Amino acid sequence: MTSSPRSTARPPSAQGRAPFEHALREAAEIAALSPSSHNCQPWGVAWPTGRGARRAAERLVDRAPAGDPEAPDRVSGGTGGRATDEYVILALDRERELTSLPAHAVEMLVSCGAYLQILLRSLALQGWSTDRIHFVEPRAGRQTRDTHGTWPPLGDTWPVSWSPLCVVRLRGTDEPDVPDGSLAELRRTALARRTNRGPYRPEAVEPAVLDGLSAPATGVAEGADVTVRHLVADGERAAFAGLVARHGGRDFSHRQAWRETYSFVRRDAAEAAARGDGFPLSQLFGPLSTPRRHALSLALAPTTMRVLRHAGYHRVLARQLARVVRPTPAVVAIGLADASPGVGATLRGGARLAEYWLRATEVGLALHPVSVVLQHDDVRKELQDRLGLPGRTFFVSRLGRPLTDFPRAPRRLGVRAVRTI
Ligand SMILES: Cc1cc2nc3c(=O)[nH]c(=O)nc-3n(C[C@H](O)[C@H](O)[C@H](O)COP(=O)(O)O)c2cc1C
C-alpha cells in the first residue's frame, strides 16, 4: 500500500483525541443496549491511539476497494486517511461468545452487527460519520479465531481473546447535519427496545406499519442483501407454530446447548444486575414467587433436564412455547440472500435487524425471537421450505403489540467493551 501524503504519521495528542473519546463513550453506552443471543454481549471495540495501531488500521481500511460504489465495504467515497480521522475495530470477544451449536457462529455475528449499527449511528449523530469499512473475512482454511495472532498486526495491546470483524474509519464533521436531540431520541428508543416474551394483542398489525418496518435501511445496513418477510396469513402462522411445537424442545434436549443456555440464567434480578449479562428467570417466565422460582431453577438445571428429557419434558416445554406463538398476529423472518454468508454480509444482516427492531419499538411493536427453529440445519431448512424463505434465514421472531410491559435485561457498562490499543 502506498501511504497517503495526509496519512496519520503523527497521531492526535491526548487533548486532540478528547472529543472523539467522549463521543465513543456515549456511543458505547447506547450500543450496549443492543440485543444479543442469551444476552451474552459478545462484542468488543478497539480504539487505536498508538502510532503503530493507527497505521495498521489505516492500511486495512485502505484495502477496501476504491472506485466501485457497489463495493460492499465502501460506505462513502473517502480514500487516504487524514490526521484527524479516527478508527475503531469491532471484534468478537471469544470469552463471551456462544459455541455449543454451529449456528451460534451466525448469531454472534448478527449480535455484533446489531451493536455496530447502533454504535456507528450514535457516532454519526455526534458528528463522526463513517467514511469506510473493511470487513475481515477469515482466510480460506482458517477461522477468524486464529487470525488475531498473525493478522492484523495491531500490536501487543490487542486483547488476546478478541477476533477482529471490521475496521471502520470515522471522519469528524464540524457541523453534523442532524437535528438537535437526535442522539437523545436514539438513546430513548434503544432503552425502550427489549425482548417481550409476554402475550401480544391478537389484532393484525396494519400492513402500512409492516411496510414501514421493511423500508430501505440506513448506515452499515444500507444496501445489505437482506429480505424481510412478514408471516401474517393464518396458514403461515399455523405452519410456524406447528414447527415450534414439533421442534421447540431441541435446545432443552441438547446437552451442551442447554448447559450453555443455563449458564446464562440468573437466579434473580440482583444476580443478573451484578453480572450485567444473561437473564433472570423472571425474564423468561414472568414474575415468580420465591417457591416457584426455586422449583423452576431446579427443573431447568442441566442434571434434572437430563433425567426429565426421558419423560418428554422438552416436548412439554415446546408445546408451551407454541401456545405463546400461535395467537401472535405476525411473525417476522429476516434472511440473507447468500445461503453461506461471509462475515461482512452477516454483520450487515445484524445491522439490518437492529434497524428493524428500533423501528418496531418506535411504533409500539415488540419482538420475541424464536431462534430454536433456526439453530439446527434440518429444522431451519424445513422452515424455509415450508414458508418459501430464500437464502439463509438468520432471525425469526414473534411480532405484535404487547399486552404487558417487560422488565429490561441487565447490561454491562458500555465502556467495558471498549479498549484503547
Ligand atoms: C440473534 C438473536 C437471537 C435471539 N434468540 C432468542 C430466542 O430464541 N429466544 C428468546 O427468548 N430471545 C432471543 N433473543 C433475545 C435475547 O435473549 C435478548 O436480546 C437479550 O436477552 C437481551 O434482552 P433485550 O433484548 O430485552 O435487551 C435473541 C436475540 C438475538 C440478537
The ligand as a Tripos MOL2 file, in Angstrom:
@<TRIPOS>MOLECULE
LIG
   31    33     1     0     0
SMALL
NO_CHARGES

@<TRIPOS>ATOM
      1 C1        -29.6880  -13.2600   17.1350 C.3       1 LIG1
      2 C2        -30.5900  -13.2690   18.3500 C.ar      1 LIG1
      3 C3        -31.2980  -14.4000   18.6780 C.ar      1 LIG1
      4 C4        -32.1510  -14.4180   19.7910 C.ar      1 LIG1
      5 N1        -32.8840  -15.5460   20.0700 N.ar      1 LIG1
      6 C5        -33.7490  -15.5490   21.1210 C.ar      1 LIG1
      7 C6        -34.5660  -16.6830   21.3820 C.ar      1 LIG1
      8 O1        -34.5160  -17.6920   20.6950 O.2       1 LIG1
      9 N2        -35.4400  -16.6230   22.4230 N.ar      1 LIG1
     10 C7        -35.5440  -15.5130   23.2130 C.ar      1 LIG1
     11 O2        -36.3560  -15.5200   24.1310 O.2       1 LIG1
     12 N3        -34.7750  -14.4140   22.9760 N.ar      1 LIG1
     13 C8        -33.8810  -14.4060   21.9620 C.ar      1 LIG1
     14 N4        -33.1340  -13.2970   21.6920 N.ar      1 LIG1
     15 C9        -33.2770  -12.1200   22.5290 C.3       1 LIG1
     16 C10       -32.1550  -12.0230   23.5510 C.3       1 LIG1
     17 O3        -32.3070  -13.0230   24.5320 O.3       1 LIG1
     18 C11       -32.1840  -10.6360   24.1520 C.3       1 LIG1
     19 O4        -31.8270   -9.7050   23.1620 O.3       1 LIG1
     20 C12       -31.2590  -10.4590   25.3350 C.3       1 LIG1
     21 O5        -31.6400  -11.3020   26.3970 O.3       1 LIG1
     22 C13       -31.2680   -9.0120   25.8290 C.3       1 LIG1
     23 O6        -32.5840   -8.6320   26.1660 O.3       1 LIG1
     24 P1        -33.3120   -7.4110   25.4740 P.3       1 LIG1
     25 O7        -33.4940   -7.7230   24.0300 O.co2     1 LIG1
     26 O8        -34.6250   -7.3060   26.2180 O.co2     1 LIG1
     27 O9        -32.4690   -6.1850   25.6710 O.co2     1 LIG1
     28 C14       -32.2730  -13.2580   20.5930 C.ar      1 LIG1
     29 C15       -31.5370  -12.1120   20.2520 C.ar      1 LIG1
     30 C16       -30.7080  -12.1040   19.1560 C.ar      1 LIG1
     31 C17       -29.9290  -10.8650   18.8000 C.3       1 LIG1
@<TRIPOS>BOND
     1     1     2 1
     2     2     3 ar
     3     2    30 ar
     4     3     4 ar
     5     4     5 ar
     6     4    28 ar
     7     5     6 ar
     8     6     7 ar
     9     6    13 1
    10     7     8 2
    11     7     9 ar
    12     9    10 ar
    13    10    11 2
    14    10    12 ar
    15    12    13 ar
    16    13    14 ar
    17    14    15 1
    18    14    28 ar
    19    15    16 1
    20    16    17 1
    21    16    18 1
    22    18    19 1
    23    18    20 1
    24    20    21 1
    25    20    22 1
    26    22    23 1
    27    23    24 1
    28    24    25 2
    29    24    26 1
    30    24    27 1
    31    28    29 ar
    32    29    30 ar
    33    30    31 1
@<TRIPOS>SUBSTRUCTURE
     1 LIG1         1 GROUP 0 **** ****
